[in-house]
Amino acid sequence: MLISLAWKNVWRNKKRSLIIVLSIAFGLWGGLIAGAVMMGLGESMVNTAIDRDLAHIQIHQKGFLRDKEITKYIPDGLRVVEKAKKIA
């Protein structure tokens, strides 16, 4: 009974209700688009840094190129760099 009364009151002023529904939908759509753009920009920045901004040689932890997770780093990277300098 209470739900049917509320539903009738919502649609009593159809123009106002339609504006509110469209505003909510537009806000949700905007939030989703903004989130997707931010995720895309973040991935693009990581990929650009990996592909272009690093040195001529890249040394990765196993599985990094598959996932490109920034948490997969080499714990003692300076030791690896020193070994690479001795080889070159």
N, C-alpha and C positions, 0 to 999 in steps of 0.2 A: 504494500500500500504506500509506504513512504517513498520507495524508489519510483513508483509510477507518478507520484505527485511531484517529486524532484525532476523527473524527466519532462513532465509537462511544463514546469516552470522554466526549465532550461530553454525549451523551444518556443516559449511564449513570445520572446523577442528574438526572432530568427536572425535578423541582421547582426545583432550584438553577438549571438552565439556563434554564428559563422565567422565573424571577425576573430573571436577568441580562438576558435578551433584552428583557423588558418594561421594565426599568430604563433600558436604552440607548435604547429607543424613546421612552420618556417624557422622557428628557433631551434627545433631539434635537427632539422636539415642543415642549418648553418653550423651547429655544433659538430655534427658528423663530418661535414666537409672540412671544417677547420682542423679537426683532429687528424683526418686523413692527410691533409696538406702538411701538417707538422710532422707526422710520421714519415711521409715521403721526403721532406726536406732533411730530416735526420739521417735517413738511409742514404740519401744522395751525398750528404756531407761526408759520411763514413766511406762510401765508395770512392768519392773523389780523393779523399786523403790517402786511401790505400792505393788507388790506381795511378795518381799523378804527383802527389806531393811528397812521397817518400823517396828514398834513394833508388839507385839503379838495381840494388839487390834487396830482396825482401825475404826475411826469415820468419816463418810463421810457426806457431804451435800446431800440432797435429789436429786437423779438423777445422781450422780457422777459415780456410777458403770455402768450405762447404756452408758454414753457418754465418760467418763474418760477425761473430759475437765479440764485442770489445772486451769482454771479460776473459777471453782466451788469449792471454798475453804470456810472454816468456818470463818466468819469475826472475831469473838472473840474466837479464838482457845485456848488461855491460860485459859480462864474462864472454858471452857469445860474440859480441862486437870485437873484443880484444883478440879472440881466436881467429876471427875472420880477417882482421888486420894483419895477423902473422902469416896467414896463408897468402894474402895478396902481396 
